[in-house]
Amino acid sequence: MSTSVILGLLTMIGFGFLNGIQTKPTKKLGPTRTVLVRATFTVAFLLGILLFVLEETTFDIRMIFIALGISLLGYFALISFLKGLHVGEVGIIAPIGGTALVMTIIFSAVVFSESLSLWKYFSMAIILIGVILISVDFKTLSRLGSGGAVKGIKYAIIAAFVWGVVFALFKYPVDVLGPVLAALVIEIGNVIYSGTQIFMSKDRSLKLDKASVGWLFIGAFFGAVGFLAYNFGIRDNNVSLLAAFNSSAPLISVLYGYLVYKEKLKLQQYFAVAIIITGLILLNYL
């Protein structure tokens, strides 16, 4: 198994567990407070790791500000996605968010001149189908004509487009700052932006409970693993390849929900799990 595949699997596992773990804390704290607490813990983890890689790190002020700008774009995508969920249907919005992979592939091909074999692109298409299938709710598709659903789709498309670009743009700070410092700066940005949003809101209280904080601490660890694996992966490999693994994170999240929260899987989700795994195997061997 190649290093790129190992890093890709760590990316998928890290972000997949993060998304699964932070589900319940998000319902209690809300998305903004969840991001603030989770990102704060992630910053602490990354600061500790940075101490061991200082010799491989470049402190470029200009690129640090660029990374903060990229972080702001990512935060904007998150807010847009959450807005889509608020006014639309989860079964429609979530699958659209998963299509960010398409934009990452297009952006990487145009800007970074990345070129993969047709079989690689075919494998990514299979993964994308699985990612959409694992989150889509066919019962809600009939509601596409409603105003709320249409508004939600608009926000989801914006989020998917921006997320796709952001995952590709990560390569710039990673190449200059190094994988660890790049991740650290971007997460510091998440702390700043979420903290600012809470400060500017009517309710400035954090409303933290021990259980939520504890789960977010664990989630932050997995998030740090996923982020670092992704950054180390795109430093030495094609961005599109790592993005494909990143987009497969819902596979881990769904399995986590099934094993930990005892959530029942629909028949289509069993098929989706098989499709994603097939795509990942083909991506590794073709």
matplotlib code that plots the C-alpha trace (Angstrom):
import matplotlib.pyplot as plt

x = [0.0, 1.5, 2.1, -0.5, -3.2, -2.2, -2.5, -5.8, -7.2, -6.1, -7.7, -11.0, -10.9, -9.9, -12.6, -15.1, -14.8, -14.8, -18.1, -19.6, -18.4, -19.5, -23.1, -24.5, -22.5, -23.6, -27.3, -26.6, -24.2, -25.1, -22.8, -20.9, -20.0, -19.1, -16.7, -15.2, -14.6, -13.5, -11.1, -9.6, -8.8, -7.4, -5.1, -3.8, -3.0, -1.3, 0.7, 2.2, 3.0, 4.5, 7.2, 8.6, 8.8, 10.0, 13.1, 10.8, 8.5, 8.8, 7.2, 6.1, 3.9, 2.4, 1.4, 0.1, -2.4, -3.2, -3.9, -6.2, -8.0, -8.5, -9.7, -12.3, -13.5, -13.9, -15.8, -18.1, -18.8, -19.7, -22.1, -23.7, -24.1, -25.7, -28.0, -29.0, -29.8, -31.8, -34.1, -34.0, -34.1, -31.2, -31.8, -31.3, -28.7, -26.2, -25.6, -25.0, -22.4, -20.6, -20.1, -17.3, -14.9, -15.9, -14.8, -11.6, -10.7, -11.6, -9.7, -6.6, -6.6, -6.8, -4.5, -2.1, -2.1, -2.9, -3.5, -4.7, -5.5, -9.0, -9.3, -8.5, -11.2, -13.6, -12.8, -13.5, -16.8, -17.8, -16.9, -18.9, -22.0, -21.6, -21.1, -24.3, -26.3, -25.2, -26.8, -29.7, -33.2, -35.4, -38.6, -37.5, -36.7, -40.4, -40.2, -37.8, -40.6, -41.1, -39.5, -37.5, -35.9, -34.9, -33.3, -31.5, -30.1, -28.7, -26.8, -25.6, -24.3, -22.4, -20.9, -19.9, -18.3, -16.3, -15.4, -14.1, -11.8, -10.7, -9.6, -7.4, -6.1, -4.8, -1.8, -0.4, 0.1, 1.1, 3.9, 5.2, 4.5, 4.6, 1.7, 1.6, 1.8, -0.7, -3.2, -2.6, -3.1, -6.3, -7.7, -6.7, -8.8, -11.8, -11.4, -11.3, -14.2, -16.5, -15.6, -16.3, -19.7, -20.6, -19.4, -21.5, -24.6, -27.3, -26.4, -22.7, -22.7, -20.9, -23.4, -20.8, -21.5, -18.8, -20.1, -20.1, -16.6, -15.3, -16.6, -15.3, -11.9, -11.8, -13.3, -10.6, -7.9, -9.4, -9.8, -6.1, -5.2, -7.3, -6.1, -2.4, -2.8, -4.5, -1.9, 1.1, -0.7, -1.2, 2.3, 3.7, 0.8, -2.1, -4.7, -7.5, -6.4, -6.5, -9.7, -11.3, -10.5, -11.6, -15.0, -15.3, -15.4, -19.3, -18.6, -16.9, -19.5, -22.3, -20.6, -19.9, -23.5, -24.5, -22.1, -22.2, -25.6, -27.3, -28.7, -30.4, -29.1, -31.4, -30.9, -29.5, -26.9, -25.7, -25.3, -23.6, -21.0, -20.3, -20.0, -17.6, -15.4, -15.3, -14.3, -11.5, -10.2, -10.2, -8.5, -5.7, -5.1, -5.9]
y = [0.0, 3.4, 6.3, 8.4, 5.7, 5.4, 9.1, 9.1, 6.5, 8.4, 11.5, 9.6, 8.0, 11.2, 13.4, 10.6, 10.1, 13.8, 14.3, 11.3, 12.3, 16.0, 15.1, 15.2, 18.1, 20.1, 19.5, 20.8, 23.7, 24.7, 24.7, 27.9, 27.0, 23.5, 24.9, 27.2, 24.5, 21.8, 24.2, 25.4, 21.9, 21.2, 24.2, 22.9, 19.5, 21.1, 23.5, 20.5, 18.8, 21.9, 22.0, 18.8, 20.0, 23.5, 22.8, 21.7, 24.8, 28.1, 31.1, 33.2, 36.1, 36.7, 33.0, 33.0, 35.8, 33.9, 30.8, 32.8, 34.0, 30.4, 29.6, 32.4, 30.9, 27.5, 29.0, 30.9, 27.6, 26.0, 28.8, 28.6, 24.8, 25.2, 27.9, 25.4, 22.8, 25.4, 26.3, 23.1, 19.4, 17.4, 14.6, 17.1, 19.4, 16.9, 15.0, 18.3, 19.2, 15.9, 17.0, 19.4, 16.7, 17.6, 21.2, 20.1, 17.9, 20.6, 23.3, 21.1, 20.1, 23.8, 25.5, 22.7, 20.9, 17.6, 14.7, 11.3, 8.2, 7.7, 4.7, 7.0, 9.5, 6.5, 5.4, 8.9, 8.9, 5.7, 7.2, 10.3, 8.2, 6.3, 9.6, 11.0, 7.8, 7.4, 10.7, 11.3, 10.9, 10.0, 10.8, 14.5, 14.8, 15.3, 18.5, 20.2, 22.4, 24.1, 27.5, 26.4, 23.4, 25.6, 28.1, 25.4, 24.0, 27.4, 27.6, 24.0, 24.6, 27.6, 25.6, 22.7, 25.1, 27.0, 23.9, 22.3, 25.3, 25.5, 21.9, 22.6, 25.9, 24.2, 23.2, 26.7, 27.2, 23.6, 23.9, 27.1, 26.8, 23.1, 20.7, 21.3, 25.1, 25.4, 23.3, 25.3, 28.7, 27.5, 26.2, 29.4, 31.1, 28.9, 30.0, 33.6, 33.5, 31.4, 33.4, 36.7, 35.4, 34.4, 37.8, 39.6, 37.6, 38.4, 35.4, 35.5, 32.7, 29.5, 27.2, 24.4, 21.0, 18.5, 15.7, 17.9, 19.3, 15.8, 14.5, 17.5, 16.9, 13.4, 14.7, 17.4, 14.7, 12.8, 16.0, 16.9, 13.4, 13.9, 17.4, 16.5, 13.4, 15.4, 18.1, 15.7, 13.9, 16.9, 18.1, 15.1, 13.8, 15.0, 17.0, 15.2, 11.9, 13.0, 14.9, 11.6, 10.0, 13.1, 13.0, 9.4, 10.4, 10.0, 6.2, 6.3, 8.7, 6.4, 3.3, 5.3, 6.2, 2.6, 1.2, 3.9, 5.6, 2.4, 4.2, 2.0, 2.0, 2.1, -0.4, 2.3, 3.1, -0.5, -0.2, 3.1, 1.7, -1.1, 1.4, 3.7, 0.8, -0.5, 3.0, 3.2, -0.2, 0.7, 4.0, 2.1, -0.6, 0.9]
z = [0.0, -1.1, 1.3, -0.4, 0.2, 3.8, 4.3, 2.4, 4.7, 7.7, 6.3, 5.8, 9.2, 11.0, 9.5, 9.5, 13.2, 13.8, 12.0, 13.8, 17.2, 17.0, 16.0, 19.5, 20.8, 17.8, 18.7, 22.3, 21.6, 18.1, 15.1, 15.9, 19.5, 18.4, 15.8, 18.5, 21.1, 18.6, 16.8, 20.1, 21.1, 17.6, 17.9, 21.2, 19.6, 16.6, 18.8, 20.6, 17.4, 15.9, 18.6, 17.1, 13.5, 13.9, 11.7, 8.9, 9.3, 7.5, 9.2, 6.2, 7.3, 3.9, 3.5, 7.1, 6.1, 2.9, 5.0, 7.3, 4.1, 3.0, 6.4, 6.1, 2.8, 4.4, 7.3, 4.9, 3.1, 6.5, 7.3, 3.8, 4.2, 7.6, 6.2, 3.5, 6.1, 8.1, 5.2, 3.1, 3.5, 5.0, 2.5, -0.4, 1.0, 2.4, -0.9, -2.7, -0.1, -0.9, -4.5, -3.5, -4.8, -8.4, -7.9, -6.3, -9.2, -11.7, -9.8, -9.3, -13.0, -14.2, -11.6, -10.6, -14.0, -12.2, -14.5, -13.4, -15.4, -16.7, -14.3, -11.3, -12.4, -12.9, -9.3, -8.0, -9.9, -8.1, -4.7, -5.5, -6.4, -3.1, -1.1, -2.6, -2.1, 1.5, 2.5, 0.0, 1.2, -1.9, 0.0, 0.2, -3.5, -4.1, -2.2, -4.6, -5.8, -2.4, -1.8, 1.2, -0.5, -3.5, -1.2, 0.6, -2.7, -3.6, -0.3, -0.6, -4.2, -2.9, 0.0, -2.3, -4.8, -2.1, -0.2, -3.4, -4.1, -0.4, -0.3, -3.3, -2.1, 1.1, -1.1, -1.2, 2.6, 2.9, 0.4, 2.0, 5.7, 6.0, 6.8, 10.5, 10.6, 7.7, 9.6, 12.8, 11.1, 9.4, 12.7, 14.4, 11.8, 12.7, 16.3, 15.4, 13.0, 15.2, 18.3, 16.4, 15.3, 18.9, 20.2, 17.6, 18.4, 21.0, 23.1, 23.9, 26.5, 25.6, 27.4, 27.7, 29.4, 30.4, 28.2, 25.0, 25.8, 26.4, 23.1, 21.2, 22.8, 21.4, 18.1, 17.9, 18.2, 15.2, 13.3, 13.8, 12.6, 9.5, 8.8, 9.1, 7.0, 4.3, 4.4, 4.3, 1.5, -0.7, -0.1, -2.0, -4.0, -6.2, -4.4, -6.2, -4.9, -1.2, -1.8, -3.0, 0.4, 2.2, 0.5, 1.6, 5.3, 5.5, 5.2, 8.6, 10.0, 9.0, 10.4, 13.6, 14.0, 13.4, 16.0, 18.7, 18.4, 17.2, 14.1, 11.6, 8.1, 5.1, 2.3, 0.1, 2.7, 2.7, -1.1, -0.7, 1.8, -0.7, -3.6, -1.7, -0.6, -4.2, -5.4, -2.8, -3.7, -7.4, -6.6, -4.8, -7.4, -10.8]

ax = plt.figure().add_subplot(projection="3d")
ax.plot(x, y, z, "-o")
ax.set_aspect("equal")
plt.show()
